[in-house]
Amino acid sequence: MAPDTGHTHEVEDDMISKLNDDVLLSILENVNLATSMRASVLSKRWRCLPWLLTQLSIDIKDFLHEPYADPKLDDHIDKAMSSLTEAVRIMLAPTHRKSIITRLCILFFVTSGYSSKIGHLVNEAIENEMVKDVELASGLEMMPGDISDEDMVKHADSVNSFFGNYSNIYCCLTSLSLYNASFAESDLHNILANMCTQLHYLYLYHCDTGYDSLFKINAPNSKLNVLEFSYCSFDRVDLICLPKLKQLICGFWLSRYLPLTLGDVPCLKEVEIYAATTHHEPFKLSELLCGTTCIDSLTLDFYGRKIWLQPEQGQLRSAFRNLRELRLHDIFVGFGLMWTTALLEAAPSIEILKVEVYDHRCEDEEKKKQIYGERTNAPWQVSDTAHPQHPSLKELQLFGFNATEQHMAFIGAIMERASNLQIVLLKEQYCDYCNAISTTFGECGFPKNEGEQELVVDNIRNRFSFRAQIIFSGHKLCSD
């Protein structure tokens, strides 16, 4: 990019600067604000572009020094909030702003003294019709135990005060993410049901209304589409009425029992449940999903721990009748997979089954015992002779595939049940932290080359009658 030297002779533009404004703005919308501002000073062509952005994201992380997992350890937090506030002021200044902001996203600390200045600037911009939709996030992810109860209460009080002072903001708020906050139940319910009526997305991380408390959400006028909570210590959350809710994500619950009951959620289509600790009591999916009939996507993630589902089949048929995709993540490698076929029997319309095997080889045995405790497989009883048919099933995905008899038999069992199966995707699984992968083919690991893959295909073709296409980590081998 050619710099603006201030000379009178013309400086030839670079190729990027010759693009039209729409393309350049599309580029800037995919980088952070600091990068956009740096680009604006390099050339006259780019100078006014940041103020033409219709989608604007201002993130506290861009002003913090890493590591910022615990803000109390960063002695520049006040300076970071000061810089963020100045960025908000500059970007919302009426004298600079060239277009309406259709989506304003601000990630900051509402507990900071600068939050009132930010609130005033955004509130005024909304009043002047410069901003339409607002997305807010307050705080950063910190593991439970890394923040005091007093700080969580302080954060919740600051959130209540912020919304109480800036009515324009909560009337335009479409997305809200809160980290590490302990509310009074009436305050949190008031925010969700009465104040933020335009809210479409809500994320609660390590939030509660008191430890092991019951929280009821009854919001018949709510527009909430997505509700996600993680590491929350509610004893139970009752979703009494959320008429527009489409996606529910329950991540890493801390209570002994799954802290959810579903009431009037007629639009619920996607459910995701993630485990966190070893002490969870098994529960019945049918009891959780009782009354739901529109669910088409279900994800259960076991994180290499025990299978925390009670055996059932027929009870799930009502909730599973429209299920199109079932994803079972991180099943411990030492467990069998045949039990998963019992879930298929309750899902006549299922089209995609994805199974991920958990094999974290970088952990030593002592660490595994501390983290996972005693791991137990699902106690489902699956008949060796009865093979209910699943003609709707088109694709089987097996991540963490090993060429063991256990996995081969599982693939065969699915093929025998799914006469219209078209694709079997077999993929090796990497550890997110150490990049550890499965063992070699000689040790019944993932087949690495075309010859090893051909052996697997031949084995499947010789043993089972159906001819689905076999794909290894993106490389196709047909079983025809």
C-alpha positions in Angstrom: 0.0 0.0 0.0 1.5 3.4 -1.0 2.0 5.8 1.9 0.7 9.3 1.8 3.9 11.3 1.6 2.4 14.7 1.3 4.3 15.5 -1.9 2.5 17.3 -4.7 3.4 14.7 -7.4 1.0 11.8 -7.8 1.8 8.5 -6.1 0.7 5.5 -8.0 -2.0 3.6 -6.1 -1.4 0.0 -5.2 -3.7 -2.7 -6.7 -5.8 -3.1 -3.6 -6.5 0.6 -3.3 -7.9 0.5 -6.8 -10.8 -1.7 -5.7 -14.2 -0.1 -5.1 -15.3 1.0 -1.6 -17.6 -2.0 -1.1 -14.7 -4.5 -1.6 -12.4 -2.5 0.7 -15.0 -2.2 3.4 -15.6 -6.0 3.2 -11.8 -6.4 3.8 -11.9 -4.1 6.8 -14.9 -5.8 8.3 -12.8 -9.0 8.7 -10.0 -7.4 10.7 -10.0 -5.8 14.1 -10.5 -2.0 14.7 -6.8 -1.4 15.4 -5.9 -2.8 12.0 -8.6 -0.8 10.3 -7.3 2.4 11.8 -3.7 1.7 10.9 -4.8 1.1 7.3 -6.6 4.4 7.2 -3.4 6.4 7.8 -1.4 4.7 5.0 -3.3 6.3 2.1 -5.8 9.0 1.3 -7.8 6.3 -0.5 -8.3 4.5 2.9 -8.5 7.5 5.1 -12.3 7.7 5.6 -13.1 4.0 5.2 -13.3 3.1 8.9 -16.2 5.6 9.3 -18.0 3.9 6.4 -18.1 0.6 8.2 -21.7 -0.5 8.8 -20.6 -3.4 11.1 -18.3 -2.3 13.8 -16.6 -4.5 16.5 -14.6 -2.9 19.4 -13.0 -5.5 21.6 -11.2 -5.0 24.9 -8.8 -7.8 24.1 -7.3 -5.6 21.3 -6.2 -3.2 24.0 -5.0 -5.6 26.6 -1.5 -7.2 27.0 -1.6 -11.0 27.0 -2.0 -13.1 29.0 -5.4 -11.6 29.9 -7.2 -14.7 31.3 -7.3 -12.9 34.7 -7.7 -9.1 34.2 -6.6 -8.6 37.8 -3.1 -9.7 36.8 -2.9 -7.1 34.0 -1.8 -3.7 35.4 -2.8 -2.0 32.2 -6.6 -2.7 32.5 -7.4 0.9 33.3 -5.4 2.1 30.3 -7.0 -0.5 28.1 -10.5 0.7 29.0 -9.4 4.2 28.5 -8.2 3.4 25.0 -11.4 1.4 24.2 -13.5 4.4 25.4 -11.6 6.7 23.1 -12.0 4.3 20.2 -15.8 4.3 20.8 -15.8 8.1 20.9 -13.9 8.5 17.7 -15.9 5.8 15.8 -19.3 7.2 16.9 -18.4 10.9 16.4 -21.2 12.5 14.3 -18.6 14.7 12.5 -16.7 11.6 11.3 -19.5 9.1 10.8 -20.4 8.6 7.2 -22.9 5.8 7.4 -25.4 4.2 9.8 -24.0 1.3 11.9 -26.3 -1.6 11.5 -24.4 -3.8 14.0 -22.3 -2.4 16.8 -20.5 -5.0 18.9 -18.6 -3.9 22.0 -16.7 -6.2 24.3 -15.6 -4.5 27.5 -15.7 -4.5 31.4 -18.9 -3.0 32.6 -17.4 -2.8 36.1 -14.9 -0.2 35.0 -15.5 3.5 35.6 -15.2 4.0 31.9 -18.4 2.0 31.2 -20.6 5.1 32.0 -18.8 7.0 29.3 -19.2 4.2 26.8 -22.9 3.9 27.8 -23.4 7.6 27.2 -21.7 7.6 23.8 -23.7 4.5 22.6 -27.0 5.8 24.0 -26.5 9.1 22.3 -25.6 7.5 19.0 -28.8 5.4 19.1 -30.8 8.5 19.9 -29.3 10.2 16.8 -30.2 7.2 14.7 -26.6 6.4 13.9 -26.7 2.9 15.4 -29.4 0.2 15.0 -28.5 -3.1 16.6 -26.2 -3.4 19.6 -24.2 -6.4 20.8 -22.5 -6.3 24.2 -20.2 -8.6 26.1 -18.9 -7.9 29.6 -15.9 -9.6 31.1 -13.6 -12.4 30.1 -13.6 -16.2 30.5 -12.1 -17.3 33.8 -12.4 -20.7 35.3 -14.7 -21.1 38.4 -12.6 -20.5 41.5 -10.5 -17.9 39.8 -12.9 -15.1 40.7 -14.4 -14.3 44.1 -18.1 -14.3 45.0 -17.8 -10.6 45.8 -16.5 -9.8 42.4 -19.3 -11.8 40.7 -21.9 -9.9 42.7 -20.2 -6.6 41.9 -20.3 -7.5 38.2 -24.0 -8.3 38.3 -24.8 -5.0 40.1 -22.8 -3.1 37.4 -24.8 -4.8 34.7 -28.1 -3.9 36.4 -26.9 -0.3 36.8 -25.7 0.0 33.2 -29.0 -1.1 31.7 -30.9 1.0 34.2 -29.1 4.2 33.1 -29.2 3.6 29.3 -32.6 2.6 28.1 -31.8 3.2 24.4 -29.1 0.5 24.6 -31.2 -2.3 26.0 -34.1 -1.4 23.6 -31.6 -2.1 20.7 -29.7 -4.9 22.3 -29.8 -8.1 20.1 -26.8 -10.0 21.6 -25.6 -10.2 25.2 -22.7 -12.2 26.7 -22.0 -12.1 30.4 -19.1 -13.6 32.2 -18.7 -14.3 36.0 -21.8 -12.6 37.4 -24.0 -13.5 40.3 -27.5 -11.9 40.1 -30.5 -11.7 42.2 -33.1 -13.9 40.4 -35.5 -11.1 39.9 -32.8 -8.9 38.4 -31.7 -11.4 35.8 -35.3 -12.3 34.9 -36.1 -8.6 34.5 -33.2 -8.2 32.1 -34.3 -11.1 30.0 -38.1 -10.8 30.1 -38.8 -7.1 30.5 -35.8 -4.9 29.5 -33.9 -6.6 26.6 -37.0 -7.6 24.6 -35.1 -7.4 21.3 -32.5 -9.9 22.5 -31.8 -12.8 20.0 -28.7 -14.3 21.6 -27.8 -14.7 25.2 -24.6 -16.3 26.6 -24.1 -16.8 30.3 -20.6 -18.0 31.4 -20.1 -18.9 35.1 -23.3 -16.9 36.0 -25.9 -17.8 38.6 -28.6 -16.4 40.9 -26.9 -17.8 43.9 -25.1 -21.1 44.2 -27.4 -24.2 43.5 -30.3 -21.9 42.9 -33.4 -22.4 40.8 -33.8 -19.9 37.9 -37.1 -19.7 36.0 -37.3 -18.0 32.6 -40.8 -17.0 31.7 -40.7 -14.6 28.8 -43.7 -14.9 26.5 -42.7 -11.7 24.6 -39.0 -12.7 24.2 -37.4 -12.8 20.7 -34.5 -15.0 22.0 -33.4 -17.4 19.4 -30.2 -18.8 21.0 -29.6 -19.5 24.7 -26.1 -20.7 25.7 -24.7 -21.2 29.1 -21.4 -22.7 30.3 -19.9 -23.5 33.8 -23.0 -22.1 35.5 -23.8 -23.3 39.0 -27.6 -23.2 38.8 -29.2 -26.2 40.5 -31.8 -26.0 37.8 -33.0 -23.7 35.0 -36.7 -23.9 34.1 -37.4 -22.6 30.6 -41.1 -22.0 31.2 -41.7 -20.0 28.1 -39.4 -18.9 25.3 -41.6 -19.0 22.2 -38.9 -18.1 19.7 -36.0 -20.2 21.1 -34.4 -22.3 18.3 -31.0 -23.3 19.7 -30.1 -24.4 23.3 -26.5 -25.1 24.4 -25.8 -26.5 27.8 -22.1 -26.5 28.2 -20.1 -27.9 31.2 -22.8 -28.0 33.8 -21.5 -28.1 37.4 -24.5 -29.5 39.3 -24.9 -33.2 39.9 -28.0 -33.4 37.7 -28.5 -31.8 34.3 -30.0 -28.4 35.3 -32.6 -28.1 32.7 -36.4 -28.5 32.3 -38.1 -27.4 29.1 -41.6 -26.0 29.0 -43.1 -24.0 26.2 -40.3 -23.9 23.6 -42.3 -24.7 20.4 -39.5 -23.6 18.0 -36.6 -25.4 19.5 -34.7 -27.2 16.8 -31.0 -27.6 18.0 -29.9 -28.9 21.3 -26.2 -29.3 22.4 -25.2 -30.8 25.8 -21.6 -30.9 27.1 -20.3 -32.5 30.2 -17.7 -31.1 32.6 -17.2 -33.3 35.7 -17.2 -37.0 36.6 -20.0 -36.8 39.2 -23.0 -36.2 36.9 -25.9 -38.6 37.5 -27.2 -40.4 34.4 -30.5 -38.9 33.0 -33.1 -39.8 30.4 -33.1 -37.7 27.3 -36.8 -38.3 26.9 -37.4 -36.5 30.3 -35.3 -33.5 29.2 -36.9 -33.3 25.7 -40.4 -34.0 26.9 -42.9 -31.9 24.9 -40.5 -31.0 22.1 -41.3 -32.2 18.6 -39.3 -30.0 16.3 -35.7 -30.9 17.2 -33.7 -31.7 14.0 -30.2 -31.5 15.4 -28.8 -33.1 18.7 -25.2 -32.9 19.9 -24.0 -34.8 23.0 -20.4 -34.4 24.0 -19.0 -36.8 26.7 -15.4 -35.3 26.8 -13.9 -38.8 27.3 -15.8 -39.3 30.5 -18.6 -41.8 31.4 -21.7 -42.0 29.2 -24.2 -40.1 31.3 -27.4 -41.3 29.5 -29.9 -43.8 30.9 -30.9 -46.5 28.5 -34.1 -45.9 26.6 -35.5 -46.3 23.1 -39.3 -46.1 22.7 -39.6 -43.1 25.0 -37.5 -41.0 22.7 -39.6 -41.5 19.6 -41.8 -38.3 20.1 -38.8 -36.0 20.6 -36.7 -37.7 17.8 -39.4 -38.0 15.2 -38.0 -35.0 13.2 -34.3 -35.5 14.1 -32.1 -35.2 11.0 -28.6 -35.1 12.5 -27.2 -36.8 15.6 -23.7 -36.0 16.8 -22.0 -38.0 19.6 -18.7 -36.4 20.5 -15.7 -37.7 22.4 -16.7 -41.2 23.3 -13.8 -42.8 25.2 -11.8 -45.0 22.9 -12.1 -47.9 25.4 -15.9 -48.0 25.0 -17.9 -49.8 22.4 -19.9 -47.9 19.8 -22.7 -50.4 19.2 -24.9 -48.8 21.9 -25.3 -45.7 19.6 -27.4 -47.8 17.2 -30.1 -47.9 19.9 -30.6 -44.2 19.6 -31.2 -44.6 15.8 -34.2 -46.8 16.4 -36.0 -43.8 17.9 -35.1 -41.5 14.9 -36.9 -42.6 11.7 -35.9 -39.4 9.8 -32.2 -39.3 10.7 -29.9 -38.5 7.8 -26.5 -37.9 9.4 -24.9 -39.8 12.3 -21.5 -38.4 13.5 -19.5 -40.2 16.1 -16.2 -39.0 17.6 -13.9 -41.3 19.5 -11.8 -39.7 22.3 -8.2 -40.9 22.5 -6.0 -38.4 24.3 -2.7 -40.1 24.4 -0.6 -37.2 25.8 -2.2 -37.6 29.3 -0.4 -39.9 31.8 -2.5 -42.4 33.6 -2.5 -40.6 37.0 -3.7 -37.4 35.4 -6.5 -39.4 33.6 -7.7 -40.8 36.9 -7.8 -37.3 38.5 -9.7 -35.8 35.6 -12.0 -38.5 34.5 -12.5 -40.7 37.5 -14.1 -44.1 36.8 -15.3 -44.2 33.2 -18.3 -46.3 32.4 -19.8 -47.3 29.1 -23.5 -47.0 28.2 -25.5 -50.0 29.5 -27.7 -50.3 26.5 -28.6 -53.8 25.4 -28.5 -54.1 21.6 -29.7 -57.2 19.9 -27.3 -59.1 17.7 -30.1 -60.4 15.5 -32.6 -57.6 15.2 -31.6 -55.0 12.7 -34.3 -52.2 12.5 -34.0 -50.4 9.1 -33.1 -46.7 8.8 -33.7 -45.9 5.2 -33.3 -42.1 5.7 -29.7 -42.4 7.0 -27.4 -41.1 4.2 -24.1 -40.4 5.9 -22.0 -41.9 8.7 -19.0 -39.9 10.0 -16.6 -41.7 12.3 -13.9 -39.4 13.7 -11.0 -41.1 15.5 -11.4 -44.2 13.3 -9.1 -47.1 14.0 -9.0 -50.2 11.9 -10.0 -52.4 14.8 -12.6 -55.1 14.8 -14.7 -53.0 17.1 -14.9 -50.1 14.6 -15.3 -52.4 11.6 -18.2 -54.2 13.2 -19.8 -50.8 14.1 -19.6 -49.6 10.5 -21.0 -52.9 9.3 -23.9 -52.7 11.8 -24.8 -49.2 10.5 -24.6 -50.5 6.9 -26.9 -53.3 7.6 -29.4 -50.9 9.2 -29.2 -48.2 6.5 -29.9 -49.6 3.0 -29.6 -46.1 1.5 -26.3 -45.1 3.1 -24.3 -43.1 0.6 -21.2 -41.9 2.5 -19.0 -43.3 5.2 -16.4 -40.6 6.3 -13.5 -42.0 8.3 -11.2 -39.4 9.8 -8.3 -39.5 12.2 -8.7 -37.4 15.4 -6.1 -34.9 16.6 -5.7 -33.7 20.1 -6.4 -29.9 20.3 -3.5 -29.4 22.7 -0.7 -31.7 21.7 -1.7 -32.8 18.1 -1.4 -36.4 19.2 -3.1 -38.8 16.7 -4.0 -42.4 16.6 -1.5 -45.2 16.3 -0.2 -46.7 13.0 -2.2 -49.2 10.9 0.1 -52.0 12.1 -1.2 -51.3 15.6 -4.8 -51.0 14.3 -4.6 -47.2 14.0 -5.8 -45.0 11.2 -4.8 -46.2 7.7 -2.2 -43.7 6.4 -1.7 -44.5 2.8 -3.7 -45.7 -0.2 -2.7 -49.3 0.2 -3.8 -49.4 3.8 -7.0 -47.7 3.0 -7.7 -50.2 0.2 -7.4 -53.0 2.7 -10.0 -51.4 4.9 -12.4 -50.9 2.0 -11.9 -54.5 0.8 -12.6 -55.8 4.3 -15.8 -53.8 4.5 -16.9 -54.9 1.0 -16.2 -58.6 1.6 -18.1 -58.6 4.9 -21.1 -56.4 4.3 -23.4 -56.2 1.4 -24.0 -52.4 1.0 -21.8 -50.2 -1.2 -21.5 -46.8 0.4 -18.7 -44.5 -0.7 -15.8 -44.6 1.7 -13.9 -41.3 2.4 -10.6 -41.2 4.4 -9.9 -37.7 5.7 -11.0 -36.1 2.5 -9.4 -38.7 0.1 -12.0 -40.7 -1.7 -12.0 -44.4 -2.1 -15.1 -46.1 -3.5 -16.2 -49.5 -2.2 -17.8 -50.4 -5.6 
